[in-house]
Amino acid sequence: MDAVGYQSLTNMISHIIFIMITWRLLQSINLDGLIKKGKVFEARLLLIFLTITIGTAVSNFFLDYLQWSKNLQFLL
């Protein structure tokens, strides 16, 4: 049961880290030309959703790759 707890903790930390990295990266993009006047709230909400989506996808890839590398020992 300890392994499940450690894996859950690793997954949570990974998701948070990659979401934070994605947020910083998306902040560096100038999206002002794509935002309609008076739609600042909607644009920020979209940016938050994009951040969560991209960060989670990258984190899932990283975690899958980590799991696959651990499973290679069962190949032989």
Secondary structure, DSSP 8 states (H G I E B T S, - for coil): -HHHHHHHHHHHHHHHHHHHHHHHHHHTS--GGGS-TT-HHHHHHHHHHHHHHHHHHHHHHHHHHHHHHHHGGG--
